[in-house]
Amino acid sequence: MKMISIEKELKENSYPGRGIIVGRSEDGKKAAIAYFIMGRSSNSRNRIFVEDGEGIRTQAFDPSKLEDPSLIIYAPVRVLGNKTIVTNGDQTDTIYEGMDKQLTFEQSLRSREFEPDGPNYTPRISAVLHLEKGKFNYAMSILKSNNGNPESCNRYTFAYSDVPAGEGHFISTYMHDGNPLPSFEGEPKWMAIPDDMDAFADTLWNSLNEENKVSLFVRYIDIATGKYESKIINKNK
């Protein structure tokens, strides 16, 4: 697999939809996560990220313009002990509740499938990052329709351990813009993770399509101590 330039990847794609990045900083000391949302409809664009405990949630920027909240209002990031969960929908809660009952990440998602938004059938993308004793591992998942067939769900889980410093992975809901939107294909893409969280957040935000980008969340977690710093960027201010 060839390492991608995330800047080039995003700049050349007007609509990857929602995206998750997980990896390890170049100095090896931090676990990194990032999540961004984009929107083509006014309902999808009418959102911001806000802090919610140790995680975040989406919120209508202008409540008077909120149409259907079912697929756009959720908690993308939640923390369960030494696990950080990030997803593009309310399956964050499904994973949180399942893992709290000692189910695995994969088992927790067995009750879920892609979103019921035909003809796109948007994939549910998820990740969980697990810190323990100065080490960390992570897994990423995509639940997608079987080539657009809503009667069949394909489930893929990718697990990563002992990730080298400066490396991570990126997964998004869509390959690119289209009608219907084509679901992401293949393994999460291999990419570099820098040391500077603010610079990384700026690179991601500035690389996303200006018209379609909505919000970005980035968090760097100290692998040794579990302490973290986060950054939220919202287009709506």
C-alpha positions in Angstrom: 0.0 0.0 0.0 1.3 3.5 -0.9 1.1 6.2 1.7 -1.2 9.0 0.7 -0.8 12.7 1.1 -4.0 13.5 3.1 -3.8 17.1 1.9 -3.8 16.0 -1.8 -6.4 13.3 -1.1 -8.9 15.9 0.3 -8.1 18.7 -2.0 -8.8 16.5 -5.0 -12.1 15.2 -3.7 -15.0 17.6 -3.4 -17.1 15.2 -1.4 -15.6 12.4 0.7 -18.6 13.0 3.1 -17.6 12.1 6.6 -14.0 11.0 7.5 -12.2 9.4 10.4 -8.4 9.4 10.9 -6.6 7.5 13.6 -2.9 7.1 14.1 0.3 8.0 16.0 2.2 11.2 16.1 5.6 11.4 14.5 7.4 11.6 17.9 5.5 8.4 18.9 4.1 10.0 22.1 0.5 10.8 21.1 -2.4 8.9 19.7 -4.3 11.0 17.2 -7.9 11.1 16.1 -9.7 13.3 13.7 -13.3 13.5 12.4 -14.8 15.8 9.9 -18.3 16.2 8.5 -19.4 17.7 5.2 -22.8 18.5 3.7 -24.5 19.0 0.4 -28.0 19.8 1.8 -29.0 22.9 3.9 -30.0 20.5 6.7 -26.6 18.8 6.7 -24.7 22.1 6.5 -26.7 23.6 9.4 -24.5 22.0 12.1 -21.7 22.6 14.5 -19.6 20.4 16.8 -19.8 21.2 20.5 -18.0 19.7 23.5 -20.1 17.1 25.5 -18.2 15.8 28.5 -15.0 14.1 27.3 -16.6 13.8 23.8 -18.4 15.9 21.3 -21.9 16.1 19.7 -23.4 17.7 16.7 -25.9 20.5 17.2 -28.0 22.6 14.9 -26.4 25.9 14.2 -29.8 27.5 13.6 -32.4 25.4 15.4 -35.2 27.1 13.4 -33.8 25.7 10.2 -33.5 22.1 11.5 -35.4 19.7 9.3 -34.9 16.0 9.9 -32.5 15.4 12.9 -32.4 11.6 12.7 -29.2 11.2 10.8 -27.4 14.4 11.5 -27.7 15.0 15.3 -25.6 12.5 17.3 -22.4 12.2 19.4 -19.5 11.5 17.1 -17.0 11.0 19.9 -17.5 9.4 23.3 -14.9 8.1 25.9 -15.4 4.8 27.8 -12.6 4.5 30.3 -9.4 4.1 28.3 -11.3 3.8 25.0 -12.1 6.6 22.6 -14.9 5.9 20.2 -15.5 8.0 17.0 -18.2 7.4 14.4 -20.4 9.1 11.8 -23.7 8.4 13.5 -25.6 7.2 16.6 -23.7 3.9 16.4 -21.3 5.7 18.8 -23.8 5.0 21.5 -24.2 1.3 20.2 -20.5 0.8 20.5 -20.3 2.5 23.9 -23.1 0.4 25.4 -21.8 -2.8 23.8 -18.2 -2.4 25.0 -19.5 -1.3 28.4 -21.1 -4.8 28.5 -17.8 -6.5 27.5 -18.7 -7.0 23.9 -16.0 -6.4 21.3 -16.0 -3.5 18.9 -17.1 -5.8 16.1 -19.8 -7.6 18.2 -21.2 -4.2 19.3 -21.8 -3.2 15.6 -23.5 -6.5 14.7 -26.9 -4.9 15.4 -26.3 -2.0 13.0 -26.0 -1.6 9.3 -25.7 1.3 6.8 -27.9 4.3 7.0 -31.5 4.1 5.5 -31.0 7.0 3.2 -31.5 5.4 -0.2 -30.3 5.6 -2.9 -27.0 6.5 -1.2 -27.2 4.0 1.7 -24.5 5.9 3.4 -21.9 3.6 5.1 -21.5 3.7 8.9 -17.8 4.3 9.6 -16.5 3.8 13.1 -13.2 3.6 15.0 -12.2 2.8 18.6 -8.8 3.7 20.0 -7.6 1.7 23.1 -4.9 2.9 25.4 -3.3 0.6 28.0 0.0 0.5 29.9 1.7 3.1 27.7 0.7 1.3 24.5 -2.3 1.7 22.1 -4.1 0.0 19.3 -7.1 0.8 17.2 -9.7 -0.7 15.0 -11.8 0.8 12.2 -15.1 -0.4 10.7 -17.3 0.2 7.7 -20.8 -1.2 7.3 -22.0 -0.7 3.8 -24.6 -1.8 1.4 -23.7 -4.7 -1.0 -23.0 -2.6 -4.1 -26.1 -0.5 -3.5 -28.3 -3.4 -2.6 -30.2 -2.4 0.5 -31.1 -6.0 1.3 -27.5 -6.9 2.0 -25.0 -5.4 4.4 -21.2 -5.9 4.0 -19.2 -5.6 7.2 -15.5 -4.9 7.3 -13.3 -4.4 10.4 -9.6 -3.4 10.3 -7.5 -3.8 13.4 -4.1 -2.1 13.9 -1.6 -2.6 16.7 2.0 -1.4 17.3 1.5 1.3 14.7 4.9 3.0 13.9 5.4 6.6 14.9 4.1 9.1 12.3 1.6 6.7 10.7 -2.2 6.4 10.7 -5.2 5.5 8.6 -8.1 7.4 6.9 -11.5 6.1 6.0 -14.5 8.1 4.6 -18.1 7.4 3.8 -17.8 8.1 0.1 -15.3 7.6 -2.7 -16.2 11.0 -4.2 -19.2 13.1 -5.1 -21.9 11.5 -7.3 -25.6 10.7 -7.5 -26.0 8.3 -5.9 -22.9 8.8 -3.8 -20.5 5.9 -4.2 -19.5 4.2 -0.9 -15.9 4.0 0.2 -14.0 1.0 -1.2 -11.0 -1.0 0.1 -8.9 -0.7 3.2 -8.5 2.5 5.2 -5.8 4.6 3.5 -2.3 4.7 5.0 -1.2 8.3 5.8 1.3 10.3 7.9 0.4 11.8 11.3 2.5 14.9 12.3 3.4 16.0 15.8 1.7 19.4 15.8 -2.1 19.0 16.4 -3.0 22.6 15.5 -1.0 22.4 12.2 -2.6 19.1 11.4 -6.1 20.4 12.1 -5.4 23.4 9.9 -4.1 21.2 7.1 -7.2 19.1 7.2 -9.6 22.0 7.4 -7.9 24.0 4.6 -7.8 20.9 2.4 -11.6 20.2 2.6 -13.9 21.6 -0.1 -14.8 25.1 0.9 -18.4 24.8 -0.1 -19.1 21.4 1.4 -17.1 21.3 4.6 -19.0 21.8 7.9 -17.0 20.9 11.0 -13.7 19.2 12.1 -12.6 17.7 15.4 -9.0 16.7 16.2 -7.7 15.2 19.4 -4.1 14.2 20.5 -3.9 11.9 23.5 -0.7 11.3 25.5 -0.1 7.6 25.3 1.7 7.4 28.6 -0.7 9.5 30.7 -4.0 9.5 28.8 -4.2 13.3 29.0 -5.5 15.0 25.8 -5.9 18.2 24.0 -8.6 18.8 21.4 -9.5 21.3 18.7 -12.9 22.0 17.1 -13.3 24.0 13.9 -16.8 25.0 12.7 -17.7 26.7 9.5 -20.8 28.2 11.1 -19.7 30.6 13.8 
